[in-house]
Amino acid sequence: MAKNKTPITPAIRLLRNEKVFFEEYTYNYEDRGGTAVSARELGVDEHSIIKTLVMEDENKQPLIVLMHGDLEVSTKKLARLIGVKNIAPCSPETANKHTGYLVGGTSPFGTRKSMPVYMEDTIVELPKIYINGGKRGFLVVLDPRDVIRLLQPILVQVGI
């Protein structure tokens, strides 16, 4: 695992302002490599790497889903749970507009726009999680309870 100088992103500013203990790790980002690459590069279980997915409902209302790296999101199940007709991933351009981050470097912390956050409930059971720090090839490691404290996500069971 490579430990380097911390990039200063909106996510890092928020974590520092909120006095969250975190460690930072950089790795060689591979376009479209996803969590499998970061897990391999950092030598950790892909299940503990949490991806930040920016999605929208049929009315183009954005939302964030936090999911284990080795699982997918059942958008049908999520739509039913939150009472909308459908949910789909945003285009990379739309996700960038909502978050201020490039796809592949999207953090749920310090987003440009405030959005509801839905988090797979089993993430809370992990002792620590690896989540994007706001830049491609940059993860922060922290306690999932800090995610709950800062983002106040709605816990869901939509992983498949």
C-alpha positions in Angstrom: 0.0 0.0 0.0 1.4 3.4 -1.0 1.1 6.1 1.6 1.8 9.5 0.0 1.1 13.2 0.5 -2.6 13.8 0.9 -4.3 15.5 -2.0 -6.4 18.4 -0.6 -9.9 17.8 -1.9 -13.3 19.0 -0.6 -13.6 15.5 1.0 -10.4 15.9 2.9 -11.3 19.4 4.1 -14.6 18.1 5.4 -13.1 15.1 7.2 -10.4 17.3 8.8 -13.0 20.0 9.8 -15.1 17.3 11.4 -12.1 15.8 13.3 -12.5 12.4 11.6 -9.5 10.0 12.0 -8.6 8.7 8.6 -5.6 7.2 6.8 -5.0 8.0 3.2 -3.7 5.7 0.4 -2.8 6.3 -3.2 -2.6 3.7 -5.9 -2.1 3.5 -9.6 -5.5 4.3 -11.0 -6.7 2.4 -14.1 -9.5 3.8 -16.2 -12.6 1.6 -15.8 -10.7 -0.7 -13.3 -13.1 0.0 -10.5 -12.8 -1.4 -7.0 -11.1 -4.6 -8.2 -8.0 -2.5 -9.1 -7.9 -0.6 -5.9 -8.4 -3.8 -3.9 -5.5 -5.4 -5.8 -3.3 -2.4 -5.5 -3.9 -2.0 -1.8 -3.9 -5.7 -1.0 -7.3 -5.6 0.7 -10.7 -7.4 0.3 -12.8 -5.8 -2.4 -15.8 -6.1 0.0 -14.3 -3.4 2.3 -13.8 -1.0 -0.6 -16.9 1.1 -0.8 -17.9 2.6 -4.1 -19.7 5.9 -4.4 -22.4 5.8 -7.1 -24.3 8.8 -8.3 -27.7 7.9 -9.6 -30.9 9.7 -10.4 -34.6 9.0 -10.4 -37.1 9.5 -13.3 -37.4 13.2 -12.4 -33.6 13.6 -12.6 -33.3 14.0 -8.9 -29.8 12.9 -7.9 -28.9 10.6 -5.1 -25.8 8.8 -3.8 -25.5 5.0 -3.2 -22.7 3.6 -1.1 -22.1 -0.1 -1.9 -19.5 -2.8 -1.3 -17.0 -3.0 -4.2 -17.9 -6.6 -4.9 -21.7 -6.0 -5.1 -24.0 -4.3 -7.5 -27.0 -2.2 -6.7 -30.5 -3.5 -7.5 -31.9 -0.3 -8.9 -35.4 -1.8 -9.0 -35.3 -2.7 -5.3 -33.9 0.8 -4.4 -36.6 2.5 -6.5 -39.3 0.5 -4.7 -37.8 1.3 -1.3 -37.8 5.0 -1.9 -41.1 5.2 -3.8 -40.0 6.2 -7.3 -40.6 4.6 -10.6 -37.0 4.0 -11.5 -33.4 4.8 -10.7 -30.4 4.8 -13.1 -26.8 5.8 -12.9 -26.1 9.4 -14.0 -24.0 10.1 -17.0 -20.4 10.9 -16.0 -21.0 14.6 -16.9 -24.1 14.8 -14.8 -22.4 13.1 -11.8 -19.5 15.5 -12.1 -22.0 18.5 -12.1 -23.7 17.2 -8.9 -20.6 16.2 -7.0 -17.7 18.3 -8.3 -15.7 15.1 -8.7 -14.6 13.2 -11.8 -16.1 9.7 -12.1 -13.5 7.3 -10.7 -12.7 9.9 -8.1 -16.1 10.5 -6.6 -16.2 10.9 -2.8 -19.5 11.1 -0.9 -17.9 13.8 1.3 -17.8 17.4 0.3 -20.0 17.1 -2.8 -21.0 20.3 -4.6 -24.7 19.6 -4.2 -26.4 18.1 -1.2 -28.0 14.8 -2.1 -29.7 12.0 -0.2 -27.3 9.1 0.6 -28.3 5.5 0.7 -25.9 3.0 2.2 -25.9 -0.8 2.1 -26.6 -1.7 5.8 -23.8 -4.3 6.0 -21.2 -1.6 5.5 -21.7 -0.6 9.1 -20.6 -4.1 10.2 -17.1 -3.6 8.8 -14.3 -2.5 11.2 -13.0 -0.1 8.6 -13.8 0.9 5.1 -11.8 2.2 2.1 -13.7 5.0 0.3 -12.8 7.5 -2.3 -11.1 10.7 -1.0 -12.1 12.8 -4.0 -9.5 12.0 -6.6 -8.8 9.1 -8.9 -6.3 6.7 -7.3 -6.9 8.1 -3.8 -8.8 6.3 -1.0 -9.3 7.2 2.7 -9.7 4.5 5.3 -12.1 5.3 8.2 -14.6 3.9 10.6 -18.0 3.4 8.9 -19.6 5.0 11.9 -18.0 8.3 10.8 -19.8 7.9 7.5 -23.1 7.6 9.4 -22.3 10.6 11.6 -21.3 12.9 8.7 -23.7 11.8 5.9 -26.6 10.5 7.9 -27.4 7.9 5.2 -30.5 5.9 4.9 -29.5 2.2 5.4 -30.9 -0.1 2.8 -30.5 -3.7 1.6 -30.2 -3.4 -2.2 -26.9 -5.2 -2.9 -26.8 -8.1 -5.3 
